[in-house]
């Protein structure tokens, strides 16, 4: 994943000496990673950043003297270093992502060996992805251009489908904040573990004019409603009479993910076709590219986040390269562009 010969330099920050040393030891076992320093609190971490210039920092949220979130708010504007938050299951991870963290991993049950092993594997993957992230892109394009709230009075069979991964929680929030309450039904896959998808949907629901909730099988896709695929479940579109519903099913990972963007996009291409609008946002890998291409070939409209505003220009790049993206758009203009596409379908 790292094309440079130099190892990715990692700073580990956690107030627990046992957990901190365990993390450092396990991360250092990867041949592409090097733990250059550890720190027990944000003040020590700041000094270590200046001394060692790490490429990526892992950061605990709950720490003495200053919380990880406060630290992020002070750190990122001065030192835009990619940060992977290590946290217990809590809504605070979304505060951390909003403050500039690239991604998060939940702390394991230290009594369960398999849980620890899976946690370390996931953390190592996310450190490598974070090393490619552009932290400045996250904050620079946060404000969304205002759009015409009268748009969205369209046929009910018009549908918006969105897919994202690393950096996507804030990107999706940026897009949805630009939606008025009468937007066509919207379905979203964000790569995220179980529990967090429900918390994320609730958070978006409190911030947006549209209603946002975690999807469940049988939910109808309706104007003004946004459905987020639940963690560990693929989400598909199913026609029912003259409407559409979602089906959420367990299954093998697709492109390394469950839920997978491709599963959603392919179903939108099959059942919605020319009345579908597909949007692929920031993220690592190729998930969503083939499904978006299928949607475009079916007559739907397709957008991709541009490189400059993507935290990780992976998924949008693959989709654009293979011809799935009709137009690349900066994040802060995506809502406006969706409105224009919706309006053209009236």
FIVEXSE-478583 format. One line per field, with one value per atom (N, C-alpha, C): residue in one letter; x, z, y; atom name; residue number from 1. Coordinates in steps of 0.02 Angstrom, whole numbers. Example, Ala and Ser with C-alpha at 12.3 -4.5 7.8 and 13.67 -1.06 7.14 Angstrom:
BEGIN
type = [a a a s s s]
u = [660 615 660 642 684 645]
w = [390 390 390 354 357 394]
v = [-284 -225 -165 -112 -53 2]
atom = [N CA C N CA C]
seq = [1 1 1 2 2 2]
***
This chain:
BEGIN
type = [x x x x x x x x x x x x x x x x x x x x x x x x x x x x x x x x x x x x x x x x x x x x x x x x x x x x x x x x x x x x x x x x x x x x x x x x x x x x x x x x x x x x x x x x x x x x x x x x x x x x x x x x x x x x x x x x x x x x x x x x x x x x x x x x x x x x x x x x x x x x x x x x x x x x x x x x x x x x x x x x x x x x x x x x x x x x x x x x x x x x x x x x x x x x x x x x x x x x x x x x x x x x x x x x x x x x x x x x x x x x x x x x x x x x x x x x x x x x x x x x x x x x x x x x x x x x x x x x x x x x x x x x x x x x x x x x x x x x x x x x x x x x x x x x x x x x x x x x x x x x x x x x x x x x x x x x x x x x x x x x x x x x x x x x x x x x x x x x x x x x x x x x x x x x x x x x x x x x x x x x x x x x x x x x x x x x x x x x x x x x x x x x x x x x x x x x x x x x x x x x x x x x x x x x x x x x x x x x x x x x x x x x x x x x x x x x x x x x x x x x x x x x x x x x x x x x x x x x x x x x x x x x x x x x x x x x x x x x x x x x x x x x x x x x x x x x x x x x x x x x x x x x x x x x x x x x x x x x x x x x x x x x x x x x x x x x x x x x x x x x x x x x x x x x x x x x x x x x x x x x x x x x x x x x x x x x x x x x x x x x x x x x x x x x x x x x x x x x x x x x x x x x x x x x x x x x x x x x x x x x x x x x x x x x x x x x x x x x x x x x x x x x x x x x x x x x x x x x x x x x x x x x x x x x x x x x x x x x x x x x x x x x x x x x x x x x x x x x x x x x x x x x x x x x x x x x x x x x x x x x x x x x x x x x x x x x x x x x x x x x x x x x x x x x x x x x x x x x x x x x x x x x x x x x x x x x x x x x x x x x x x x x x x x x x x x x x x x x x x x x x x x x x x x x x x x x x x x x x x x x x x x x x x x x x x x x x x x x x x x x x x x x x x x x x x x x x x x x x x x x x x x x x x x x x x x x x x x x x x x x x x x x x x x x x x x x x x x x x x x x x x x x x x x x x x x x x x x x x x x x x x x x x x x x x x x x x x x x x x x x x x x x x x x x x x x x x x x x x x x x x x x x x x x x x x x x x x x x x x x x x x x x x x x x x x x x x x x x x x x x x x x x x x x x x x x x x x x x x x x x x x x x x x x x x x x x x x x x x x]
u = [42 0 43 102 148 200 200 244 315 324 391 432 498 542 544 538 540 478 487 430 386 322 275 291 303 324 262 254 194 209 166 167 105 115 60 47 -16 -34 -91 -77 -128 -105 -152 -132 -117 -140 -126 -59 -12 55 52 8 3 -24 -79 -109 -62 -30 15 73 104 161 139 80 53 43 11 0 67 114 178 213 212 246 213 146 110 115 110 115 185 236 305 321 279 291 278 239 225 286 308 370 367 306 299 290 287 274 332 343 394 365 364 341 400 396 453 450 390 383 315 309 245 236 173 159 99 98 44 -10 3 -48 -33 -82 -74 -14 4 61 126 134 193 190 130 122 143 124 143 220 255 328 357 326 351 339 284 270 325 343 395 463 476 541 549 496 502 468 424 388 357 311 280 234 223 177 105 94 26 29 -26 -31 -93 -85 -144 -159 -224 -241 -300 -291 -345 -390 -455 -500 -501 -508 -512 -443 -418 -352 -352 -306 -302 -272 -284 -257 -291 -302 -336 -364 -428 -457 -428 -433 -409 -443 -507 -545 -520 -510 -481 -413 -373 -307 -311 -357 -366 -383 -428 -450 -392 -346 -288 -232 -226 -170 -178 -234 -242 -231 -257 -244 -170 -130 -59 -16 -34 4 -45 -62 -112 -88 -78 -53 -113 -110 -164 -169 -229 -240 -292 -276 -323 -341 -404 -427 -439 -417 -429 -475 -536 -587 -631 -663 -717 -777 -828 -888 -924 -923 -950 -960 -1009 -1021 -964 -918 -862 -817 -820 -779 -800 -864 -887 -865 -860 -832 -758 -724 -653 -645 -688 -685 -701 -749 -767 -709 -669 -613 -551 -554 -499 -467 -489 -462 -482 -440 -453 -499 -489 -528 -526 -562 -562 -563 -540 -542 -566 -611 -636 -590 -581 -538 -566 -522 -544 -557 -587 -593 -525 -488 -420 -418 -476 -479 -487 -502 -515 -458 -417 -360 -377 -430 -450 -472 -507 -528 -469 -417 -357 -323 -318 -286 -322 -388 -427 -420 -418 -410 -344 -290 -223 -221 -249 -250 -287 -345 -384 -347 -316 -279 -221 -184 -128 -151 -205 -233 -251 -283 -306 -248 -195 -135 -106 -102 -74 -117 -183 -228 -220 -217 -211 -147 -95 -31 -37 -90 -101 -152 -181 -236 -211 -255 -242 -287 -258 -297 -325 -286 -308 -371 -380 -439 -503 -499 -558 -586 -542 -566 -577 -539 -543 -610 -640 -701 -762 -759 -813 -879 -875 -937 -970 -1035 -1073 -1107 -1105 -1138 -1213 -1247 -1320 -1353 -1410 -1445 -1517 -1551 -1621 -1667 -1698 -1739 -1803 -1821 -1882 -1872 -1809 -1794 -1806 -1825 -1837 -1908 -1950 -2019 -2020 -2002 -1990 -2032 -2029 -2062 -2034 -2075 -2052 -2001 -1997 -1950 -1880 -1869 -1801 -1767 -1704 -1669 -1597 -1570 -1499 -1464 -1407 -1368 -1297 -1271 -1206 -1163 -1099 -1052 -988 -960 -899 -863 -799 -760 -720 -653 -612 -624 -640 -656 -729 -767 -836 -886 -872 -922 -933 -879 -886 -908 -885 -905 -981 -1007 -1079 -1118 -1094 -1127 -1129 -1074 -1071 -1124 -1131 -1180 -1251 -1265 -1334 -1356 -1309 -1326 -1352 -1334 -1358 -1425 -1453 -1517 -1576 -1628 -1690 -1734 -1786 -1828 -1868 -1871 -1911 -1868 -1806 -1762 -1788 -1773 -1791 -1760 -1788 -1762 -1688 -1649 -1576 -1553 -1510 -1482 -1406 -1375 -1304 -1269 -1211 -1165 -1102 -1088 -1025 -992 -931 -897 -889 -924 -925 -949 -921 -941 -1011 -1041 -1106 -1106 -1164 -1176 -1163 -1105 -1088 -1133 -1159 -1202 -1266 -1294 -1354 -1338 -1280 -1259 -1246 -1216 -1200 -1265 -1313 -1377 -1412 -1411 -1443 -1409 -1343 -1306 -1324 -1326 -1345 -1417 -1460 -1530 -1538 -1494 -1498 -1468 -1431 -1396 -1430 -1474 -1498 -1573 -1595 -1667 -1702 -1667 -1696 -1696 -1740 -1739 -1687 -1644 -1591 -1598 -1597 -1598 -1562 -1542 -1512 -1566 -1549 -1598 -1611 -1671 -1688 -1731 -1730 -1768 -1841 -1868 -1938 -1948 -1896 -1903 -1916 -1966 -1981 -1935 -1916 -1875 -1922 -1922 -1971 -1937 -1970 -1942 -1929 -1874 -1857 -1827 -1815 -1787 -1720 -1672 -1606 -1596 -1578 -1567 -1493 -1462 -1392 -1388 -1349 -1341 -1313 -1341 -1315 -1249 -1206 -1142 -1153 -1111 -1114 -1173 -1208 -1264 -1257 -1262 -1267 -1337 -1342 -1408 -1422 -1481 -1502 -1570 -1584 -1648 -1693 -1757 -1806 -1869 -1893 -1955 -2015 -2063 -2124 -2182 -2226 -2279 -2247 -2267 -2237 -2184 -2160 -2112 -2051 -2006 -1946 -1938 -1911 -1893 -1821 -1793 -1726 -1728 -1678 -1669 -1598 -1592 -1527 -1512 -1459 -1444 -1370 -1359 -1290 -1262 -1197 -1166 -1091 -1059 -985 -965 -906 -881 -871 -886 -875 -825 -771 -716 -688 -694 -668 -715 -778 -823 -893 -924 -995 -1020 -1060 -1092 -1042 -1058 -1017 -1056 -1021 -1052 -1074 -1034 -1051 -1118 -1131 -1195 -1253 -1249 -1302 -1307 -1250 -1251 -1277 -1256 -1280 -1356 -1383 -1456 -1493 -1463 -1494 -1492 -1436 -1430 -1483 -1493 -1540 -1612 -1630 -1701 -1723 -1676 -1695 -1671 -1613 -1588 -1581 -1612 -1604 -1628 -1669 -1694 -1649 -1592 -1545 -1489 -1468 -1411 -1361 -1302 -1251 -1194 -1172 -1118 -1066 -1004 -950 -903 -892 -853 -786 -749 -683 -679 -622 -613 -557 -529 -475 -504 -474 -493 -537 -572 -611 -685 -707 -778 -822 -873 -921 -909 -849 -832 -873 -875 -911 -986 -1012 -1083 -1103 -1058 -1072 -1070 -1023 -1020 -1084 -1108 -1171 -1229 -1229 -1282 -1278 -1217 -1209 -1232 -1213 -1233 -1308 -1341 -1413 -1450 -1412 -1442 -1445 -1420 -1419 -1365 -1368 -1318 -1269 -1204 -1153 -1105 -1088 -1041 -986 -927 -872 -841 -822 -787 -719 -698 -635 -575 -516 -456 -440 -448 -430 -468 -530 -570 -576 -547 -550 -496 -514 -465 -421 -452 -417 -447 -410 -435 -421 -458 -450 -512 -567 -629 -652 -652 -672 -625 -561 -512 -523 -532 -544 -606 -660 -723 -715 -679 -669 -626 -574 -528 -564 -610 -645 -706 -717 -772 -839 -840 -903 -929 -883 -901 -911 -970 -983 -951 -949 -922 -891 -830 -798 -813 -831 -855 -822 -802 -777 -832 -813 -862 -913 -891 -938 -987 -979 -1026 -1069 -1058 -1094 -1169 -1190 -1262 -1295 -1262 -1290 -1295 -1244 -1244 -1299 -1309 -1364 -1431 -1439 -1501 -1514 -1461 -1468 -1489 -1460 -1478 -1550 -1569 -1638 -1687 -1670 -1714 -1723 -1671 -1676 -1722 -1739 -1782 -1855 -1871 -1940 -1984]
w = [0 0 0 33 34 -21 -70 -128 -114 -59 -44 -10 -19 14 89 109 180 215 275 313 335 347 373 447 465 534 576 631 671 742 767 837 871 926 963 1026 1033 1091 1129 1192 1235 1307 1353 1422 1460 1435 1467 1443 1489 1469 1440 1468 1442 1371 1360 1294 1244 1267 1223 1199 1245 1227 1185 1199 1158 1086 1079 1012 976 1010 978 955 998 982 923 922 869 802 804 742 712 754 731 697 708 676 602 579 508 472 417 384 352 343 312 362 427 479 528 554 605 659 722 777 800 785 800 870 901 969 997 1063 1098 1144 1164 1209 1252 1314 1361 1364 1336 1336 1278 1263 1206 1211 1271 1278 1258 1281 1261 1186 1162 1090 1047 1068 1029 1023 1079 1078 1033 1035 994 919 903 833 807 846 826 821 866 868 814 802 759 691 683 620 593 631 609 548 511 453 475 527 552 628 660 732 750 796 825 891 904 960 999 1065 1109 1118 1127 1136 1209 1255 1326 1357 1373 1403 1456 1505 1555 1526 1560 1544 1483 1431 1372 1333 1312 1275 1205 1174 1106 1057 1069 1024 1031 1093 1102 1069 1077 1047 971 940 868 845 881 863 865 911 916 868 857 818 743 716 644 607 632 596 591 641 640 608 623 597 567 503 472 462 517 516 514 474 474 541 568 634 629 657 665 739 755 824 847 908 939 999 996 1045 1065 1123 1141 1097 1098 1059 1087 1049 1074 1016 1024 974 969 1017 1016 955 924 864 809 806 754 768 833 852 831 839 820 745 707 633 611 644 628 644 695 715 671 626 579 576 618 614 547 521 456 463 517 526 599 616 685 687 744 758 830 843 911 950 1014 1057 1066 1069 1075 1147 1155 1220 1235 1282 1294 1321 1342 1366 1310 1250 1193 1142 1136 1092 1020 996 926 914 964 958 952 990 988 920 896 832 774 774 722 727 788 800 772 786 763 686 656 583 552 581 555 565 623 637 588 574 528 458 434 369 368 422 423 431 464 468 398 360 292 247 253 213 234 300 326 301 291 268 199 161 94 95 154 158 156 129 129 183 240 297 282 248 233 191 147 103 142 200 242 266 290 321 271 216 168 133 120 80 121 186 231 217 197 188 121 125 66 36 -30 -63 -57 -40 -32 -99 -94 -154 -152 -208 -214 -181 -126 -87 -122 -177 -213 -256 -270 -312 -273 -305 -272 -280 -312 -325 -389 -382 -440 -435 -489 -489 -432 -400 -344 -363 -427 -445 -458 -449 -451 -385 -388 -328 -329 -271 -264 -224 -250 -216 -206 -144 -127 -95 -113 -83 -62 -5 21 69 82 131 172 174 216 201 252 243 227 219 196 247 311 361 357 351 345 275 224 155 146 171 167 205 264 303 264 230 190 135 101 47 74 127 152 184 212 241 187 124 69 41 68 43 79 41 71 88 127 154 100 39 -13 -66 -48 -96 -110 -169 -184 -134 -127 -82 -96 -43 -49 -9 -40 -8 -6 50 60 89 61 92 112 177 204 239 221 254 328 370 441 478 537 573 604 625 657 719 741 797 775 744 724 668 625 571 599 651 683 717 751 784 733 677 624 594 580 552 599 664 713 715 709 709 648 589 528 532 561 567 607 656 698 662 608 574 508 481 412 410 355 344 324 290 272 334 334 387 369 417 406 458 435 483 454 499 478 445 387 348 380 367 383 326 316 262 266 210 207 208 226 225 154 146 81 68 5 -14 -34 7 0 -5 -37 -38 33 41 107 155 134 177 152 197 181 222 189 223 219 277 282 290 249 254 322 356 422 415 464 464 462 424 415 373 339 295 228 174 108 100 65 53 -22 -41 -111 -118 -180 -197 -225 -204 -230 -251 -314 -335 -301 -281 -252 -275 -317 -350 -389 -375 -411 -368 -317 -271 -264 -219 -205 -130 -111 -42 -39 22 29 61 44 74 102 166 200 218 189 197 216 258 273 213 204 147 150 104 99 81 103 86 11 -16 -86 -89 -127 -128 -58 -15 53 102 82 125 129 186 196 248 228 162 109 46 -11 -55 -78 -122 -188 -214 -277 -275 -219 -212 -219 -186 -191 -261 -289 -355 -410 -408 -458 -454 -394 -387 -410 -399 -424 -501 -529 -602 -631 -598 -623 -618 -563 -550 -562 -555 -562 -628 -652 -718 -728 -780 -800 -747 -701 -648 -586 -592 -537 -543 -487 -484 -436 -461 -420 -404 -341 -319 -281 -302 -267 -236 -171 -133 -110 -73 -47 -19 -29 -1 -37 -3 -31 -66 -122 -155 -216 -237 -299 -289 -226 -215 -244 -280 -309 -382 -407 -476 -528 -521 -572 -568 -507 -500 -528 -519 -546 -622 -650 -723 -749 -713 -733 -732 -682 -678 -735 -752 -808 -874 -883 -944 -947 -888 -886 -897 -907 -921 -862 -804 -745 -750 -705 -701 -646 -658 -609 -596 -531 -509 -467 -468 -425 -391 -328 -293 -326 -333 -366 -320 -350 -312 -259 -276 -231 -165 -166 -104 -71 -101 -72 -19 38 89 61 29 -6 -75 -126 -195 -224 -199 -222 -260 -224 -255 -311 -301 -356 -416 -403 -457 -500 -466 -503 -546 -516 -552 -612 -602 -656 -712 -693 -742 -786 -758 -797 -835 -829 -867 -833 -768 -731 -710 -705 -681 -739 -744 -797 -782 -718 -700 -631 -623 -558 -529 -465 -434 -365 -347 -279 -228 -169 -119 -104 -98 -78 -132 -193 -247 -266 -232 -251 -240 -184 -172 -228 -248 -301 -366 -381 -442 -441 -383 -377 -389 -361 -372 -446 -482 -553 -590 -572 -603 -586 -524 -503 -541 -546 -580 -653 -685 -755 -766 -712 -718 -708 -694 -679 -740]
v = [-60 0 63 58 113 104 149 141 164 203 227 173 177 129 141 204 222 196 171 146 205 190 240 250 312 329 343 306 308 333 378 399 370 335 303 344 367 408 375 356 325 331 345 357 292 235 171 144 135 112 42 0 -69 -69 -32 -30 4 58 96 53 17 -25 -85 -112 -167 -143 -85 -57 -47 -15 0 -64 -114 -177 -212 -214 -249 -212 -146 -106 -114 -114 -118 -185 -235 -300 -298 -249 -243 -215 -246 -224 -155 -129 -63 -7 -24 26 30 89 100 145 122 164 206 271 315 342 342 368 350 354 346 405 418 473 455 480 464 518 576 630 678 722 767 814 835 880 846 784 746 730 716 700 759 819 879 884 871 874 820 760 705 718 751 769 815 865 912 877 831 797 744 703 645 652 702 713 648 618 556 567 514 517 508 468 453 449 470 464 424 376 344 380 392 437 410 402 385 447 436 493 515 467 483 483 544 551 606 603 655 720 774 841 873 834 859 800 804 749 746 687 679 727 740 785 856 879 947 952 899 898 903 867 869 940 972 1040 1089 1079 1123 1103 1037 1011 1020 997 992 1058 1115 1178 1195 1174 1190 1136 1073 1016 966 972 928 857 821 753 705 653 603 567 564 534 478 420 365 362 374 375 303 288 224 238 210 230 172 179 134 149 105 118 179 233 296 344 388 440 490 488 535 525 465 455 503 519 565 637 654 719 722 665 663 669 635 640 711 742 811 859 841 883 872 822 814 746 698 630 599 556 524 464 425 364 343 289 265 190 163 92 85 37 28 -18 -1 -41 -111 -160 -229 -250 -308 -340 -372 -345 -369 -440 -466 -535 -585 -559 -603 -597 -648 -646 -632 -663 -654 -581 -552 -482 -435 -448 -407 -414 -475 -487 -452 -457 -423 -348 -322 -250 -226 -262 -242 -243 -295 -300 -241 -224 -168 -102 -94 -32 -23 -77 -73 -52 -82 -63 11 34 104 153 132 175 184 129 133 177 170 213 286 297 365 399 360 388 420 401 429 487 499 548 620 663 735 766 780 805 874 915 984 984 935 933 928 894 884 950 994 1055 1111 1110 1165 1168 1110 1107 1091 1107 1087 1124 1187 1225 1208 1197 1178 1239 1247 1302 1294 1348 1346 1328 1291 1270 1292 1285 1306 1255 1275 1228 1208 1241 1222 1160 1145 1087 1024 971 908 884 926 906 864 801 759 696 656 591 549 508 469 416 398 345 372 437 464 448 427 405 426 444 463 408 384 333 359 352 380 325 324 277 311 291 323 276 293 255 305 299 342 416 454 525 537 483 488 514 503 525 601 638 711 732 695 712 702 647 634 688 705 758 823 839 900 900 843 837 842 804 802 868 905 970 1018 1004 1045 1024 969 944 978 995 1019 959 972 918 881 909 876 841 824 789 719 692 623 575 516 466 452 445 437 376 336 277 283 264 276 215 200 152 189 189 214 155 139 84 100 61 75 12 -1 -62 -56 -113 -112 -66 -47 -1 71 82 150 177 133 158 188 157 186 252 254 316 372 352 400 428 384 405 454 439 482 551 550 613 655 624 660 685 645 664 729 739 799 860 848 903 925 882 892 905 937 949 884 839 774 729 679 629 576 560 510 455 393 337 276 231 169 127 97 59 -9 -35 -104 -131 -196 -226 -206 -185 -165 -90 -51 22 46 88 117 177 185 242 298 351 404 472 521 589 614 649 676 627 565 513 488 483 455 392 338 274 255 242 222 147 113 41 22 -27 -48 -85 -78 -114 -189 -224 -297 -321 -275 -295 -259 -298 -267 -238 -182 -152 -151 -176 -178 -143 -122 -92 -146 -146 -193 -154 -165 -132 -166 -126 -153 -109 -138 -100 -42 20 77 113 79 110 66 87 48 40 -17 -29 -53 -56 -82 -151 -190 -256 -258 -273 -275 -348 -374 -446 -456 -506 -527 -563 -558 -592 -587 -620 -616 -544 -525 -459 -452 -394 -379 -322 -331 -282 -270 -320 -315 -282 -270 -232 -263 -254 -268 -218 -169 -162 -139 -155 -135 -87 -36 14 -19 -65 -97 -134 -167 -203 -155 -97 -47 -19 3 35 -12 -75 -123 -132 -132 -141 -78 -19 43 43 21 17 -29 -87 -137 -115 -84 -71 1 48 119 147 124 143 218 243 313 363 341 385 384 352 350 401 429 474 443 425 393 441 441 485 445 448 413 464 455 503 473 511 493 423 390 323 286 236 196 135 114 53 65 12 15 2 -2 -17 37 16 63 79 67 86 47 -19 -59 -47 -38 -24 44 93 159 158 119 111 79 29 -4 46 89 139 189 209 256 223 159 124 114 112 104 170 225 290 336 314 357 410 459 512 495 509 490 547 554 606 574 604 582 642 634 688 698 760 774 761 759 742 794 857 911 911 888 890 822 770 703 693 665 647 591 542 488 482 500 498 429 379 311 287 279 257 303 370 414 409 399 395 333 276 213 219 245 253 300 354 402 372 336 307 256 218 167 194 260 290 290 275 272 341 389 456 504 533 582 649 667 732 729 755 761 830 831 893 901 963 974 960 938 918 972 1034 1087 1106 1078 1092 1031 975 914 920 950 958 998 1052 1094 1055 1015 976 923 892 843 876 936 973 985 1004 1017 953 896 833 813 824 809 852 916 964 945 917 898 839 804 745 763 826 845 840]
atom = [N CA C N CA C N CA C N CA C N CA C N CA C N CA C N CA C N CA C N CA C N CA C N CA C N CA C N CA C N CA C N CA C N CA C N CA C N CA C N CA C N CA C N CA C N CA C N CA C N CA C N CA C N CA C N CA C N CA C N CA C N CA C N CA C N CA C N CA C N CA C N CA C N CA C N CA C N CA C N CA C N CA C N CA C N CA C N CA C N CA C N CA C N CA C N CA C N CA C N CA C N CA C N CA C N CA C N CA C N CA C N CA C N CA C N CA C N CA C N CA C N CA C N CA C N CA C N CA C N CA C N CA C N CA C N CA C N CA C N CA C N CA C N CA C N CA C N CA C N CA C N CA C N CA C N CA C N CA C N CA C N CA C N CA C N CA C N CA C N CA C N CA C N CA C N CA C N CA C N CA C N CA C N CA C N CA C N CA C N CA C N CA C N CA C N CA C N CA C N CA C N CA C N CA C N CA C N CA C N CA C N CA C N CA C N CA C N CA C N CA C N CA C N CA C N CA C N CA C N CA C N CA C N CA C N CA C N CA C N CA C N CA C N CA C N CA C N CA C N CA C N CA C N CA C N CA C N CA C N CA C N CA C N CA C N CA C N CA C N CA C N CA C N CA C N CA C N CA C N CA C N CA C N CA C N CA C N CA C N CA C N CA C N CA C N CA C N CA C N CA C N CA C N CA C N CA C N CA C N CA C N CA C N CA C N CA C N CA C N CA C N CA C N CA C N CA C N CA C N CA C N CA C N CA C N CA C N CA C N CA C N CA C N CA C N CA C N CA C N CA C N CA C N CA C N CA C N CA C N CA C N CA C N CA C N CA C N CA C N CA C N CA C N CA C N CA C N CA C N CA C N CA C N CA C N CA C N CA C N CA C N CA C N CA C N CA C N CA C N CA C N CA C N CA C N CA C N CA C N CA C N CA C N CA C N CA C N CA C N CA C N CA C N CA C N CA C N CA C N CA C N CA C N CA C N CA C N CA C N CA C N CA C N CA C N CA C N CA C N CA C N CA C N CA C N CA C N CA C N CA C N CA C N CA C N CA C N CA C N CA C N CA C N CA C N CA C N CA C N CA C N CA C N CA C N CA C N CA C N CA C N CA C N CA C N CA C N CA C N CA C N CA C N CA C N CA C N CA C N CA C N CA C N CA C N CA C N CA C N CA C N CA C N CA C N CA C N CA C N CA C N CA C N CA C N CA C N CA C N CA C N CA C N CA C N CA C N CA C N CA C N CA C N CA C N CA C N CA C N CA C N CA C N CA C N CA C N CA C N CA C N CA C N CA C N CA C N CA C N CA C N CA C N CA C N CA C N CA C N CA C N CA C N CA C N CA C N CA C N CA C N CA C N CA C N CA C N CA C N CA C N CA C N CA C N CA C N CA C N CA C N CA C N CA C N CA C N CA C N CA C N CA C N CA C N CA C N CA C N CA C N CA C N CA C N CA C N CA C N CA C N CA C N CA C N CA C N CA C N CA C N CA C N CA C N CA C N CA C N CA C N CA C N CA C N CA C N CA C N CA C N CA C N CA C N CA C N CA C N CA C N CA C]
seq = [1 1 1 2 2 2 3 3 3 4 4 4 5 5 5 6 6 6 7 7 7 8 8 8 9 9 9 10 10 10 11 11 11 12 12 12 13 13 13 14 14 14 15 15 15 16 16 16 17 17 17 18 18 18 19 19 19 20 20 20 21 21 21 22 22 22 23 23 23 24 24 24 25 25 25 26 26 26 27 27 27 28 28 28 29 29 29 30 30 30 31 31 31 32 32 32 33 33 33 34 34 34 35 35 35 36 36 36 37 37 37 38 38 38 39 39 39 40 40 40 41 41 41 42 42 42 43 43 43 44 44 44 45 45 45 46 46 46 47 47 47 48 48 48 49 49 49 50 50 50 51 51 51 52 52 52 53 53 53 54 54 54 55 55 55 56 56 56 57 57 57 58 58 58 59 59 59 60 60 60 61 61 61 62 62 62 63 63 63 64 64 64 65 65 65 66 66 66 67 67 67 68 68 68 69 69 69 70 70 70 71 71 71 72 72 72 73 73 73 74 74 74 75 75 75 76 76 76 77 77 77 78 78 78 79 79 79 80 80 80 81 81 81 82 82 82 83 83 83 84 84 84 85 85 85 86 86 86 87 87 87 88 88 88 89 89 89 90 90 90 91 91 91 92 92 92 93 93 93 94 94 94 95 95 95 96 96 96 97 97 97 98 98 98 99 99 99 100 100 100 101 101 101 102 102 102 103 103 103 104 104 104 105 105 105 106 106 106 107 107 107 108 108 108 109 109 109 110 110 110 111 111 111 112 112 112 113 113 113 114 114 114 115 115 115 116 116 116 117 117 117 118 118 118 119 119 119 120 120 120 121 121 121 122 122 122 123 123 123 124 124 124 125 125 125 126 126 126 127 127 127 128 128 128 129 129 129 130 130 130 131 131 131 132 132 132 133 133 133 134 134 134 135 135 135 136 136 136 137 137 137 138 138 138 139 139 139 140 140 140 141 141 141 142 142 142 143 143 143 144 144 144 145 145 145 146 146 146 147 147 147 148 148 148 149 149 149 150 150 150 151 151 151 152 152 152 153 153 153 154 154 154 155 155 155 156 156 156 157 157 157 158 158 158 159 159 159 160 160 160 161 161 161 162 162 162 163 163 163 164 164 164 165 165 165 166 166 166 167 167 167 168 168 168 169 169 169 170 170 170 171 171 171 172 172 172 173 173 173 174 174 174 175 175 175 176 176 176 177 177 177 178 178 178 179 179 179 180 180 180 181 181 181 182 182 182 183 183 183 184 184 184 185 185 185 186 186 186 187 187 187 188 188 188 189 189 189 190 190 190 191 191 191 192 192 192 193 193 193 194 194 194 195 195 195 196 196 196 197 197 197 198 198 198 199 199 199 200 200 200 201 201 201 202 202 202 203 203 203 204 204 204 205 205 205 206 206 206 207 207 207 208 208 208 209 209 209 210 210 210 211 211 211 212 212 212 213 213 213 214 214 214 215 215 215 216 216 216 217 217 217 218 218 218 219 219 219 220 220 220 221 221 221 222 222 222 223 223 223 224 224 224 225 225 225 226 226 226 227 227 227 228 228 228 229 229 229 230 230 230 231 231 231 232 232 232 233 233 233 234 234 234 235 235 235 236 236 236 237 237 237 238 238 238 239 239 239 240 240 240 241 241 241 242 242 242 243 243 243 244 244 244 245 245 245 246 246 246 247 247 247 248 248 248 249 249 249 250 250 250 251 251 251 252 252 252 253 253 253 254 254 254 255 255 255 256 256 256 257 257 257 258 258 258 259 259 259 260 260 260 261 261 261 262 262 262 263 263 263 264 264 264 265 265 265 266 266 266 267 267 267 268 268 268 269 269 269 270 270 270 271 271 271 272 272 272 273 273 273 274 274 274 275 275 275 276 276 276 277 277 277 278 278 278 279 279 279 280 280 280 281 281 281 282 282 282 283 283 283 284 284 284 285 285 285 286 286 286 287 287 287 288 288 288 289 289 289 290 290 290 291 291 291 292 292 292 293 293 293 294 294 294 295 295 295 296 296 296 297 297 297 298 298 298 299 299 299 300 300 300 301 301 301 302 302 302 303 303 303 304 304 304 305 305 305 306 306 306 307 307 307 308 308 308 309 309 309 310 310 310 311 311 311 312 312 312 313 313 313 314 314 314 315 315 315 316 316 316 317 317 317 318 318 318 319 319 319 320 320 320 321 321 321 322 322 322 323 323 323 324 324 324 325 325 325 326 326 326 327 327 327 328 328 328 329 329 329 330 330 330 331 331 331 332 332 332 333 333 333 334 334 334 335 335 335 336 336 336 337 337 337 338 338 338 339 339 339 340 340 340 341 341 341 342 342 342 343 343 343 344 344 344 345 345 345 346 346 346]
***
